[in-house]
């Protein structure tokens, strides 16, 4: 039987794993595009810096490239993160949702909230 204490311990491990995966995906995203095409932004930057970054031509161009099937950009980013291992669909969908959330010029921020991630994962 699963006790509340056991459940909370499992939930904490799950959140830690999810955070680690999100960090790896962000690193893969910025690594793929390179500093010359997409300068790094973090959640510790000011809201005005983040807004300016989201509205930049570089971000819009990188966002558009995510959906360019000829170059398989998303597949290449996933390969940077996971290697050549076959991924569960949930991992792929989560990673793609992270990339699209960060780069979507229509989105206001880069913070990955649980609600926003669920919304973005539904469309994938």
C-alpha positions as CSV (number, residue, x, y, z in Angstrom):
1,X,0.0,0.0,0.0
2,X,1.2,3.4,-0.9
3,X,1.4,5.8,2.1
4,X,1.2,9.5,1.8
5,X,4.9,9.8,2.8
6,X,5.9,7.3,0.0
7,X,3.7,9.2,-2.5
8,X,5.4,12.5,-1.6
9,X,8.8,11.0,-1.9
10,X,8.0,9.6,-5.4
11,X,6.5,12.9,-6.4
12,X,9.6,14.8,-5.3
13,X,11.8,12.4,-7.3
14,X,9.5,12.8,-10.4
15,X,9.8,16.6,-10.1
16,X,13.5,16.4,-9.8
17,X,13.8,14.2,-12.9
18,X,11.5,16.5,-14.8
19,X,13.6,19.5,-13.9
20,X,16.8,17.7,-14.9
21,X,15.2,16.8,-18.3
22,X,14.1,20.4,-18.8
23,X,17.6,21.7,-18.1
24,X,19.1,19.2,-20.6
25,X,16.5,20.2,-23.3
26,X,17.3,23.9,-22.8
27,X,21.0,23.2,-23.0
28,X,20.4,21.1,-26.2
29,X,18.3,23.9,-27.7
30,X,20.8,26.6,-27.2
31,X,23.7,24.3,-28.1
32,X,22.0,23.4,-31.4
33,X,21.4,27.0,-32.5
34,X,24.7,28.3,-31.1
35,X,25.5,31.6,-29.5
36,X,25.8,33.4,-32.8
37,X,22.2,32.5,-33.8
38,X,20.5,32.5,-30.5
39,X,22.0,34.2,-27.5
40,X,21.2,32.6,-24.1
41,X,18.5,34.0,-21.9
42,X,17.5,32.7,-18.4
43,X,14.7,33.1,-16.0
44,X,16.9,35.3,-13.9
45,X,17.0,38.0,-16.6
46,X,14.6,40.9,-16.2
47,X,11.1,40.6,-17.6
48,X,11.9,43.4,-20.1
49,X,15.1,41.6,-21.2
50,X,13.1,38.4,-21.7
51,X,10.3,40.3,-23.6
52,X,12.9,42.0,-25.9
53,X,14.6,38.6,-26.5
54,X,11.3,36.9,-27.3
55,X,10.5,39.6,-29.9
56,X,13.9,39.5,-31.6
57,X,14.3,38.4,-35.2
58,X,16.8,35.7,-34.0
59,X,14.2,34.0,-31.8
60,X,11.5,34.2,-34.5
61,X,13.9,32.6,-37.0
62,X,14.9,29.8,-34.6
63,X,11.2,29.2,-33.7
64,X,10.4,28.9,-37.4
65,X,13.3,26.5,-38.0
66,X,11.9,24.1,-35.3
67,X,9.1,23.2,-37.8
68,X,11.3,22.9,-40.8
69,X,11.0,19.3,-41.7
70,X,13.7,19.4,-44.4
71,X,16.4,20.0,-41.7
72,X,14.8,17.8,-39.0
73,X,15.8,20.5,-36.4
74,X,13.6,19.0,-33.6
75,X,15.0,15.6,-34.2
76,X,18.6,16.9,-34.1
77,X,17.9,18.7,-30.8
78,X,16.3,15.6,-29.3
79,X,19.4,13.6,-30.4
80,X,21.6,16.2,-28.7
81,X,19.7,15.7,-25.5
82,X,19.0,11.9,-25.6
83,X,21.6,10.5,-28.0
84,X,20.5,8.0,-30.5
85,X,18.3,6.1,-28.0
86,X,14.7,5.5,-28.9
87,X,12.6,7.8,-26.7
88,X,9.2,7.2,-25.1
89,X,6.7,9.4,-26.8
90,X,6.1,11.3,-23.5
91,X,9.8,12.3,-23.3
92,X,9.8,13.5,-26.9
93,X,6.5,15.5,-26.4
94,X,7.8,17.1,-23.2
95,X,11.1,18.1,-24.9
96,X,9.3,19.5,-27.9
97,X,7.0,21.4,-25.7
98,X,9.9,22.9,-23.8
99,X,11.6,24.1,-27.1
100,X,8.4,25.6,-28.5
101,X,7.5,27.3,-25.2
102,X,10.9,28.9,-24.9
103,X,11.1,30.1,-28.5
104,X,7.5,30.9,-29.2
105,X,7.6,34.7,-29.9
106,X,3.9,35.0,-29.0
107,X,4.5,33.6,-25.5
108,X,5.2,36.2,-22.8
109,X,8.0,34.4,-20.9
110,X,10.4,31.5,-20.8
111,X,9.3,30.1,-17.4
112,X,8.1,26.5,-17.8
113,X,5.0,26.2,-15.6
114,X,3.2,22.9,-15.3
115,X,0.0,24.4,-16.7
116,X,1.8,25.9,-19.7
117,X,3.7,22.7,-20.4
118,X,0.4,20.6,-20.3
119,X,-1.2,23.1,-22.8
120,X,1.8,23.0,-25.2
121,X,2.1,19.2,-24.9
122,X,-1.5,18.8,-26.0
123,X,-0.8,20.3,-29.4
124,X,2.1,17.9,-30.2
